[in-house]
Amino acid sequence: MKVGDAPKAPRAAQATKTSRAAGSPAADKAAPVSPVDRISLLGVPESELTPRVRDALMSLLTEMQELRAELAQAQERMSDLEKLADRDPLLDIYNRRAFARELERALGMMDRYAMQASLIFIDLNDLKIINDKMGHSAGDAALAHVANVITANVRQTDAVGRLGGDEFGVLLMQADKAVAQHKGEELATLIAETPVTFKDATFAAHVSWGAVEIGRGHSAAETMERADDAMYEAKRRR
């Protein structure tokens, strides 16, 4: 080193100075890079990427994130539509198609696990008379009353559906015919003893019902027909 020359800064000090300059607010604002991006981008080290390739890959990542979000929203909408397709349009219970599917599922479980299950058919009596005397809104209130009483007095493992205009089905899992008979009587009593509220008036609703134990080897259609016959037999005895 010549006399008068300024001593050179140590390399470590120079590196620190350079690091501080790169970390200054102006530098950070000009080139914001995430910690992951500083290491690699799609598995390629950043040092091997040209600015143009890096920008293209960043654009691709952004598009992928947007597509994932759109796919998640579409799946959620499809799930909501499937639930709507399974529900009765008036009552918050299964429609006939969905109830038949639950019955088929129960039949499959019975064959595989030797389970017991029973089916109750319930018919709202005199719905036409209610509609004619008080209007269809009163009839809808009576139907809602029956559905609400049933769903409030069965287990979450059971299934409740509207099978027709005034007909309901109740699928009882792990229940033989004696249990189903007892449950049918209980539901009919609760429906009759709890008044239907419509506008400023109240009135009583009555139902007929029949119960059968689900037999192995029977189809869902055969089981529903047997329960329907049992219900109509009870209706004729009124």
C-alpha positions as CSV (number, residue, x, y, z in Angstrom):
1,M,0.0,0.0,0.0
2,K,1.4,3.4,-1.1
3,V,1.8,6.2,1.4
4,G,-1.4,8.4,1.3
5,D,-3.6,5.7,0.0
6,A,-6.8,5.0,2.0
7,P,-6.9,1.6,3.5
8,K,-9.4,-0.8,1.7
9,A,-12.4,-1.9,3.7
10,P,-12.4,-5.5,4.7
11,R,-14.5,-7.8,2.5
12,A,-16.9,-8.5,5.3
13,A,-17.6,-4.8,5.7
14,Q,-18.1,-4.4,2.0
15,A,-20.6,-7.3,2.0
16,T,-22.4,-5.7,4.9
17,K,-22.6,-2.4,3.1
18,T,-23.9,-4.1,-0.1
19,S,-26.5,-6.0,1.9
20,R,-27.7,-2.9,3.6
21,A,-28.1,-1.1,0.3
22,A,-30.1,-4.0,-1.1
23,G,-32.3,-4.0,1.9
24,S,-33.0,-0.3,1.8
25,P,-36.6,0.8,1.5
26,A,-36.1,1.9,-2.1
27,A,-34.7,-1.4,-3.1
28,D,-37.5,-3.4,-1.3
29,K,-40.2,-1.3,-3.0
30,A,-38.7,-1.8,-6.4
31,A,-38.5,-5.6,-6.2
32,P,-40.8,-7.2,-3.7
33,V,-40.0,-10.9,-3.6
34,S,-41.5,-13.5,-1.2
35,P,-39.2,-15.7,0.9
36,V,-40.2,-18.7,-1.1
37,D,-39.5,-16.9,-4.4
38,R,-36.0,-16.0,-3.2
39,I,-35.2,-19.7,-2.9
40,S,-36.9,-21.3,-5.9
41,L,-39.9,-20.9,-8.2
42,L,-41.7,-24.1,-9.1
43,G,-38.6,-26.0,-8.0
44,V,-36.2,-23.9,-10.2
45,P,-33.6,-21.8,-8.3
46,E,-34.2,-18.1,-8.8
47,S,-30.6,-17.7,-9.9
48,E,-31.3,-19.8,-13.0
49,L,-34.3,-17.7,-14.1
50,T,-34.3,-14.8,-16.5
51,P,-36.6,-11.9,-15.6
52,R,-39.0,-12.9,-18.4
53,V,-39.2,-16.5,-17.4
54,R,-39.7,-15.6,-13.8
55,D,-42.6,-13.2,-14.6
56,A,-44.2,-15.9,-16.8
57,L,-44.0,-18.4,-14.0
58,M,-45.4,-15.9,-11.4
59,S,-48.3,-15.3,-13.8
60,L,-48.9,-19.0,-14.1
61,L,-48.9,-19.4,-10.3
62,T,-51.4,-16.6,-10.0
63,E,-53.7,-18.2,-12.6
64,M,-53.4,-21.6,-10.8
65,Q,-54.5,-20.0,-7.5
66,E,-57.5,-18.3,-9.2
67,L,-58.5,-21.6,-10.8
68,R,-58.3,-23.4,-7.4
69,A,-60.5,-20.7,-5.8
70,E,-63.0,-21.0,-8.7
71,L,-63.0,-24.8,-8.4
72,A,-63.7,-24.7,-4.7
73,Q,-66.6,-22.3,-5.3
74,A,-68.0,-24.5,-8.0
75,Q,-67.8,-27.6,-5.8
76,E,-69.6,-25.7,-3.0
77,R,-72.4,-24.7,-5.4
78,M,-72.7,-28.3,-6.7
79,S,-73.0,-29.5,-3.1
80,D,-75.8,-26.9,-2.4
81,L,-77.6,-27.9,-5.6
82,E,-77.4,-31.6,-4.6
83,K,-78.9,-30.8,-1.2
84,L,-81.7,-28.8,-2.8
85,A,-82.4,-31.7,-5.3
86,D,-82.9,-34.0,-2.3
87,R,-85.3,-31.8,-0.4
88,D,-89.0,-31.5,-0.6
89,P,-89.8,-28.1,-2.1
90,L,-92.3,-27.3,0.7
91,L,-90.9,-29.2,3.7
92,D,-87.4,-29.5,5.1
93,I,-87.3,-33.3,4.7
94,Y,-86.2,-35.7,1.9
95,N,-88.3,-35.9,-1.2
96,R,-89.4,-39.3,-2.6
97,R,-86.3,-39.9,-4.7
98,A,-83.9,-39.1,-1.9
99,F,-85.9,-41.2,0.6
100,A,-85.8,-44.2,-1.8
101,R,-82.1,-43.8,-2.0
102,E,-81.7,-43.9,1.8
103,L,-83.9,-47.0,1.9
104,E,-81.7,-48.7,-0.7
105,R,-78.7,-47.8,1.4
106,A,-80.3,-49.3,4.5
107,L,-81.1,-52.5,2.6
108,G,-77.4,-52.7,1.6
109,M,-76.3,-52.2,5.2
110,M,-78.7,-54.9,6.4
111,D,-77.3,-57.4,3.9
112,R,-73.7,-56.6,4.9
113,Y,-73.9,-56.1,8.6
114,A,-77.1,-58.1,9.5
115,M,-78.8,-55.0,10.8
116,Q,-82.5,-54.5,11.5
117,A,-84.6,-51.6,10.1
118,S,-88.3,-50.8,9.8
119,L,-90.4,-48.5,7.7
120,I,-93.4,-46.4,8.8
121,F,-95.9,-44.9,6.3
122,I,-97.9,-42.0,7.5
123,D,-100.8,-40.4,5.8
124,L,-102.3,-37.0,6.7
125,N,-106.1,-37.5,6.9
126,D,-108.6,-35.2,5.3
127,L,-106.0,-32.9,3.6
128,K,-108.5,-32.2,0.8
129,I,-111.1,-31.1,3.4
130,I,-108.6,-28.8,5.0
131,N,-107.7,-27.3,1.7
132,D,-111.4,-26.9,0.7
133,K,-112.5,-25.3,3.9
134,M,-109.5,-23.2,4.9
135,G,-107.4,-22.9,1.8
136,H,-104.2,-24.5,0.5
137,S,-102.1,-22.4,2.8
138,A,-103.8,-24.1,5.8
139,G,-103.1,-27.5,4.1
140,D,-99.4,-26.6,3.8
141,A,-99.4,-25.6,7.5
142,A,-100.8,-29.0,8.4
143,L,-98.2,-30.8,6.2
144,A,-95.4,-28.8,7.9
145,H,-96.9,-29.6,11.3
146,V,-96.7,-33.4,10.5
147,A,-93.1,-33.1,9.2
148,N,-92.0,-31.0,12.2
149,V,-93.5,-33.4,14.7
150,I,-91.9,-36.4,13.0
151,T,-88.4,-34.9,12.7
152,A,-88.4,-33.7,16.3
153,N,-89.2,-37.2,17.6
154,V,-86.8,-39.5,15.6
155,R,-83.1,-40.0,15.8
156,Q,-80.5,-38.4,13.5
157,T,-79.7,-41.9,12.2
158,D,-83.3,-42.2,10.9
159,A,-84.6,-40.7,7.7
160,V,-87.9,-38.8,7.1
161,G,-89.3,-38.1,3.6
162,R,-92.4,-36.8,1.9
163,L,-93.5,-39.5,-0.5
164,G,-96.5,-37.9,-2.1
165,G,-99.0,-35.1,-1.6
166,D,-100.1,-36.2,2.0
167,E,-97.8,-39.2,2.6
168,F,-94.7,-39.5,4.6
169,G,-92.1,-42.2,5.2
170,V,-90.0,-42.8,8.3
171,L,-87.0,-45.1,8.1
172,L,-86.0,-46.4,11.5
173,M,-82.5,-47.9,11.7
174,Q,-81.8,-50.7,14.2
175,A,-85.5,-51.2,14.9
176,D,-87.8,-54.2,14.5
177,K,-91.5,-54.1,13.8
178,A,-92.4,-53.8,17.5
179,V,-90.3,-50.7,17.9
180,A,-91.8,-49.3,14.7
181,Q,-95.3,-50.0,15.9
182,H,-94.6,-48.2,19.1
183,K,-93.0,-45.2,17.3
184,G,-95.9,-45.0,14.8
185,E,-98.4,-44.8,17.7
186,E,-96.3,-42.2,19.5
187,L,-96.0,-40.0,16.4
188,A,-99.7,-40.2,15.6
189,T,-100.6,-39.2,19.2
190,L,-98.2,-36.3,19.2
191,I,-99.5,-35.0,15.8
192,A,-103.1,-35.1,17.0
193,E,-102.4,-33.6,20.5
194,T,-100.3,-30.7,19.2
195,P,-102.5,-28.2,17.4
196,V,-101.7,-26.8,14.0
197,T,-101.3,-23.0,14.1
198,F,-102.6,-21.2,11.0
199,K,-102.9,-17.4,11.0
200,D,-105.0,-16.6,14.1
201,A,-106.6,-20.1,14.3
202,T,-105.6,-23.5,15.5
203,F,-106.9,-26.9,14.4
204,A,-106.0,-30.6,15.0
205,A,-104.4,-32.8,12.4
206,H,-104.8,-36.6,12.4
207,V,-102.9,-39.3,10.6
208,S,-103.2,-42.9,9.6
209,W,-100.1,-45.0,9.6
210,G,-98.7,-48.5,9.0
211,A,-95.4,-50.1,9.9
212,V,-93.4,-53.0,8.5
213,E,-90.0,-54.5,9.2
214,I,-87.7,-54.4,6.3
215,G,-86.9,-57.9,5.0
216,R,-83.6,-58.9,3.5
217,G,-83.8,-59.5,-0.2
218,H,-86.6,-57.1,-0.8
219,S,-86.2,-54.1,-3.0
220,A,-86.9,-50.5,-1.9
221,A,-90.0,-50.5,-4.1
222,E,-91.4,-53.7,-2.6
223,T,-90.7,-52.5,0.9
224,M,-92.5,-49.1,0.3
225,E,-95.4,-51.0,-1.2
226,R,-95.8,-53.2,1.8
227,A,-95.7,-50.2,4.2
228,D,-98.2,-48.4,2.0
229,D,-100.5,-51.4,2.1
230,A,-100.2,-51.5,5.9
231,M,-101.0,-47.8,6.1
232,Y,-104.1,-48.1,3.9
233,E,-105.3,-51.1,5.9
234,A,-105.1,-48.9,9.0
235,K,-106.9,-46.1,7.2
236,R,-109.8,-48.4,6.2
237,R,-110.2,-49.4,9.9
238,R,-110.8,-45.8,10.9
